[in-house]
Amino acid sequence: MRTARVLAASALTAAAVLAAAPAAWAESADVTPSTVSPGGTVTVNVECAFTQTSQSPSTITANSQAFASGTATLHLVGSGGAPGSGGQYQGTARIAPASNFTGSGPNGVGATSQWGVDGSCPGGGQWSASFTVSRNATPHGVHGGLGGSFGGSGTAMITGGLLVAGSLGATYWVIRRRAAEG
């Protein structure tokens, strides 16, 4: 009887995970830096969902009116090697010069303007991302610093330590209780 309940629970869990899998592998894209000056360069990163038919192509195209050439080629940088696998694509694009971002005329833009970049993944899924072109932005390099992805908030460190200590204490208590019963 107990085995049947465990198998039923396992089957329900597996069904829930499989139902959520397509959403977890949806197309996504981002542009870095999120704010750039005219004439600058952006990097476009795209993650495509798994395809059902063939291997991922080695390149896809990104389209944006803010790009100097209107398009950018993104190259396959991860996954995609086997049939059915998705792909991670990356490429750079030069932003149009400042003369394209003037405040006059019927299509004039302000000192800062929001722009989109979009395209299609090999499986047919569409992706899009946005970035800002600022005529007031000053180009700057990467900000070096702590050397990791976490800055070290004191409150977060204390909370994390308390959670770890609490889980270790609860585990110890359960093990001791089972040893006393058996």
Secondary structure, 3 states (H helix, E strand, C coil): CHHHHHHHHHHHHHHHHHHHHHHHCCCEEEEECCEECCCCEEEEEEEECCCCCCCCCCEEEEECCCECCCEEEEEEEEECCCCCCCEEEEEEEEECCHHHCCCCCCCCCCCEEEEEEEEECCCCCEEEEEEEEECCCCCCCCCCCCCCCCCCCHHHHHHHHHHHHHHHHHHHHHHHHHHHHC
